[in-house]
Amino acid sequence: SGPGVESGVESGVESRVLQLLKPQALSKSAIAQGLGTAKPNRHLNELMSRLLASGLVAYTLPGKPNSRLQKYRLTDSGLERLLQGHTTETPR
């Protein structure tokens, strides 16, 4: 998907997820709560799949993607993306 109207909103949520994962690994429901939603939705599921695929986040239990104990952690590339994002993002 190329840059469009959605990419701005999208990357905003993406960087908020990366921010949430910076201090500690979190479950998907904890991420949802951090974003202000009660529980994970389709949008969050798709975002997390994309972040995993792009190597910005990783499972804490790589062998058990569907474990109820599964959490997500920030990878080095994710941290890098976060730090780069800070220099270019305009403050609101």
N, C-alpha and C positions, 0 to 999 in steps of 0.2 A: 504494500500500500504506500503510495506516494504521499507527500505532504499535502494536507488539506485542512479544512476547517477543524477537523477532529484532532489533528496532530498536536495542536496547542494544548487542548484539554487533556489529551492522552498523556503527553509527556509531563504535565503537571501532576497527574495522579501517579504516574510512574515514579517521578522523583520523590513524591511523598511516601510511596511504598519503600523506596530505597532509604529514605531518611529514617523511617520507622525501624528498618532492619539494621541500621548502622550500630546502635548500641548493643542489640542482642537479637538472637534468632527468635522468630515468632511463628505461631501457628496461623493458618489462613484466617481463622475467625478473629484472632487478635489483630491481624492486619486490617480486617474489615472494620473492627471497632475503632482502630486508630484512624481510619478514614471517615468515621462517623456513620457507618451503616451497621445495623444490628448483626447481620450475618453475611457470609460470602455470597455474592450473586454471580450471575453468568459473566458479567463484565469483569469482575475481579478474577474469576477462574481463568478467563482468556488472557488477562494481563499477566497473571502469574505464570501461565504456560509460556507466554512470549518471553518473559524475563528469564525463565529457566532455559528456554531454547537459545536465548542470546547470551547466556552465561553470566548474566548480571547477578542472579541469585542462584543458590544451590540448595538442595535438600540437606537437612541434617542427618536423615536416614536414607542415603541414596538407594539402597536395595529395596526399600519399602515405600514406594511413592504414595500408596493409599493407606498407610498406617495412621491410626488416630493420633499417634504421638509425633507425626511428621511436623517438622517446622522448616521454615525457610531462613537462610542466612545470606548475608551480603557477601559476594565474592570480591576478589581484588579488582576485577574489571568493574563491578558494580560500584565499588568505592571510588574508583577512578572517574566513572561517569558522574557520580555525585559531586565530586570535587570540581570537575570541569563545568558541570551545570551551574555551580555557584558563581563562576566568573562571568558567564554569559547571561544568566537569568536576571531580568530586571526586577527589582523589588517592588512589591505591591503596596 
